[in-house]
Amino acid sequence: MSEHPVEKGIAGVVRTYELMDRVRMRQDLVVRDDQFDHEALLDAVRYAGRRRIRLSVLDTGRFDLAQVEALARGGARILTSDDVRPRADEWGILVEAGRSGGTHLCVLWNGPLPAAGAASGPTLQALEDLLARGLDFHISDRTHPRDAGSLVGLAAAARRGKAYFVLTHVGPLVAELAAPAGHRAWVHFSDAAITDEPGAALAIEIARAGVRAGSRAVVHIERGLPLELLEGLWAAGAALVFLTPPSDDRSLLRPIERKALRRKLPARAFYLSTAFLP
């Protein structure tokens, strides 16, 4: 038997209060757009703005463009993807809405990058233009290989627009990653990508290139690395994200684990969480 309308209304009010309480208790919060109705989310966004708390809304496609635009103008950071919202003209509208609201649109790109003269979807030039206007862009090479020249062009455009270009690399490190890092890309990779001494030297080179440009390499420690290499990465400017259990206080690793906590990543430098690589 379905809920009575009054009961449904009460349940909605309770959920709204729960959302407000979550905002009050957190300094950075990500909410899916399918968890609450639009008015409740908009109220939460405004409330978070008054308390100077960052609130991000994960766009699943539930709301139309005008509704998402209202959330961005209210101060929500919108997280979307080329799967959910593939039109570059909509991204342009949301970039401007975010600027009005003092926040940023973040797009996770899952598909292959457009080829020259692509007949459908955003062109590479359209992507560069959007990044130059402030669009944060996250991309991974997990599923699709990425052309190094295209990555450099996108990273350079993001740098001009003071946007974040975030590249996640899966697999052994390659020398080409230093080029986008040198154009202020935030390059994420796991310790599994460092397979030998040349790989370790390359990881340090990528970290140094990022720091010189104003970003960082982000190394996700999932299996563990030798202390000497961890110290070398830290000295080169890398952010170390330890996903391994904390070491014993007597361990030589404990000091570097503690130091790593002090080098906090900006929220714009990762997608949803640092606990996984897209």
Buried (B, 14 or more C-beta within 10 A) or exposed (E): EEEEEEEEEEEBEEBBEEBBEBBEEEEEBBBEBEBBBBEBBBBBBBBBBEEEBBBBBBBBEBBEBEBBBBBBBBBBBBBBBBEBBBEBEBBBBBBBBBBEBEBBBBBBBBEEBBEEEEEEBBBBEBBBBBBBBBBBBBBBBEEEEBEBEBBBBBBBBBBBBEBBBBBBBBEBBBEBBBBBBBBBBBBBBBBBBBEEEEBBBBBBBBBBBBBEBEBBBBBBBBEEBEEEBBBBBBEBBBBBBBEBEEBEEEEEBEEBBEEBEEBEBEBBBBBBEBEEBB
